[in-house]
Amino acid sequence: IIAKVKEAGIVGMGGAQFPTHVKLSIPEGQKANILIINGVECEPYLTSDYRTMLERGEELLVGVEILKKALGVEKAIIGVENNKPDAIAHLNKIIAEKKFAVTVEPLKVQYPQGGEKQLIAAVTGRQVPAPPALPIDVGAVVCNASTAVAVYEAVQKNKPLIERVVTVTGAAVAQPKNLLTRFGTPVEALIAKCGGLNEGDVKVINGGPMMGRALSNIAMPVMKGCSGITIMVGQMAKRGVESPCIKCAKCVEACPMGLEPYLLSKQARKKAWDAMEANDITSCIECGCCQFTCPANIPLLDYIRLGKQTVMGIIRARNMKK
């Protein structure tokens, strides 16, 4: 199974694009005891996993059974936010009819519950320690709902990962849709399929409004981690004017990982990479909660992303020398 998954080029389709065959290859001395399927949409606006659960529920559940066999686990839980009662009911109906050994867990609607560590805590109560610890350190493996469907297609149909469902949404989209899209399709082709753009200035984001990145060119292709294209217009598309930090600590309160975003942002500006590593920058999941809550309009996430990428590069270089 793992060889098939690797050959098919399957990766995490929630956005991280971590190779699935690596996730399924449990390190020596460790053991998985639960498989968690992430049916929590990673961001507001996006509904690609929701449509996948509704329209391809049986294939998803077969994919779950295949993943269970690859991992050697008996227990599997699909986490779905409770604002998707039709998806929960649909999956439970298939489970009852086909006798799948899988449980659907309704979860409170709370961003960023689609994050791996947050989902594990919500479903099992287990807390994954800070990096370099991984979910397998608490006996859990997390796979995205769309990834489970891709595993089914790879193992049962010898189909490589060549397409995915992409949400095209936002106030500037004439006809928002979920589109089954081949990789390599230009973003502009998806926008055209949804009726094109409205008049005026718009911001086209690869991903959702919280973690996505603005595109400078809509001719760029759709890739494996592209779960959505969000198009903002008017005031939502603009950044506020940055002002000095007033030490209100709203970013600290909002951070789901318990970090100090105002401090990490300042250290990134000063290129204090050692200090950022000491302050646990690698635990950041880049959810954007800090930047969203900042009353001073400081681009906290931008600086933290820069710092995190640099620090992780330093760590990799250090490990290669050992």
DAHUTA-V513185 format. One record per pair of residues at least 4 apart in sequence whose C-alpha atoms are under 6 Angstrom apart, sorted by the first residue. I is the first residue (numbers start at 0). J is the second residue. D is the distance in Angstrom with one decimal. If there is no record, write none. Layout:
BEGIN
I_J_D / I_J_D
END
This chain:
BEGIN
1_20_5.5 / 4_9_5.8 / 4_20_5.8 / 5_20_5.3 / 7_159_4.0 / 7_160_5.8 / 8_160_5.9 / 9_19_5.8 / 9_160_5.8 / 10_16_4.9 / 10_17_5.3 / 10_18_4.3 / 10_19_4.8 / 11_15_6.0 / 11_16_4.4 / 11_17_5.2 / 12_16_5.9 / 12_146_5.7 / 12_224_5.4 / 13_143_5.9 / 14_224_4.2 / 16_224_5.6 / 31_138_4.3 / 31_139_5.5 / 32_72_5.3 / 32_138_5.3 / 33_74_5.1 / 33_75_5.8 / 33_139_5.1 / 34_75_4.6 / 34_139_6.0 / 34_140_5.1 / 35_75_5.8 / 35_76_5.0 / 35_77_5.8 / 35_141_4.7 / 36_77_4.5 / 36_141_5.8 / 36_142_5.0 / 36_143_5.5 / 36_144_5.8 / 37_78_5.6 / 37_142_5.9 / 37_143_4.5 / 37_144_5.6 / 38_78_5.3 / 38_79_4.8 / 38_144_5.4 / 39_79_5.1 / 39_80_5.7 / 39_113_5.1 / 41_113_4.6 / 42_207_5.7 / 45_166_5.8 / 47_164_5.6 / 47_165_5.8 / 47_166_5.5 / 50_54_5.9 / 51_55_5.3 / 52_56_4.8 / 53_86_5.4 / 58_148_5.8 / 59_147_5.5 / 59_148_4.6 / 62_147_4.7 / 62_148_5.6 / 62_150_5.6 / 62_151_4.3 / 63_147_5.9 / 67_71_5.8 / 67_72_5.2 / 75_101_5.1 / 76_101_5.8 / 76_102_4.7 / 76_103_5.7 / 77_103_4.7 / 77_104_5.9 / 78_104_4.9 / 79_105_5.1 / 79_106_5.8 / 80_105_5.4 / 80_106_4.4 / 80_107_5.7 / 80_108_5.4 / 81_105_5.1 / 81_106_5.4 / 81_107_6.0 / 85_89_6.0 / 93_97_5.8 / 94_98_5.4 / 94_99_4.9 / 112_117_5.3 / 112_118_5.6 / 114_118_6.0 / 119_123_5.7 / 120_124_4.3 / 120_125_5.0 / 120_126_5.6 / 127_134_5.9 / 128_132_5.6 / 134_139_5.3 / 135_139_4.9 / 135_140_6.0 / 151_155_5.7 / 152_156_5.0 / 152_158_5.4 / 153_157_4.6 / 153_158_4.7 / 153_159_5.8 / 161_181_5.8 / 161_182_5.8 / 162_180_5.3 / 162_181_4.2 / 162_182_5.4 / 163_179_5.5 / 163_180_5.5 / 164_178_5.4 / 164_179_4.3 / 164_180_6.0 / 165_177_5.5 / 165_178_5.3 / 165_226_5.0 / 165_227_4.8 / 166_176_6.0 / 166_177_4.4 / 166_227_4.3 / 167_175_5.5 / 167_176_5.5 / 167_227_5.8 / 167_228_4.8 / 168_172_5.9 / 168_175_4.8 / 168_229_5.1 / 169_229_5.3 / 169_230_4.8 / 169_231_5.8 / 171_196_6.0 / 171_197_5.4 / 171_230_5.8 / 171_232_5.8 / 172_196_5.8 / 173_194_5.2 / 174_193_4.8 / 174_194_5.7 / 175_193_6.0 / 182_221_5.2 / 182_222_5.2 / 183_220_4.6 / 183_221_5.3 / 184_220_5.1 / 184_221_5.5 / 185_218_5.0 / 185_219_5.4 / 185_220_4.3 / 186_217_5.3 / 186_218_5.8 / 186_220_5.9 / 187_217_5.2 / 187_218_5.7 / 190_195_5.1 / 191_195_4.4 / 201_231_5.6 / 201_232_4.6 / 202_230_5.6 / 202_231_5.1 / 202_236_5.4 / 203_213_5.7 / 203_214_5.7 / 203_229_6.0 / 203_230_4.5 / 204_211_5.8 / 204_212_5.3 / 204_213_4.2 / 204_214_5.8 / 204_228_5.7 / 204_229_5.1 / 205_211_5.3 / 205_212_5.3 / 205_228_5.0 / 206_211_4.2 / 206_227_4.7 / 206_228_5.4 / 207_211_4.8 / 207_229_5.8 / 209_287_5.3 / 210_286_5.5 / 210_287_5.8 / 231_235_5.9 / 231_236_5.0 / 232_236_5.0 / 239_296_5.5 / 241_295_5.8 / 241_296_4.8 / 241_297_5.3 / 242_295_5.0 / 250_289_4.2 / 251_259_5.1 / 253_288_5.9 / 253_289_6.0 / 260_264_5.9 / 264_299_5.5 / 264_302_5.3 / 264_303_5.3 / 266_270_6.0 / 266_271_5.1 / 267_302_5.8 / 267_306_5.1 / 272_310_6.0 / 275_280_5.6 / 276_280_5.5 / 280_307_5.9 / 287_300_5.8 / 290_298_6.0 / 290_299_5.2 / 290_300_5.9 / 300_304_5.9 / 303_307_5.9
END
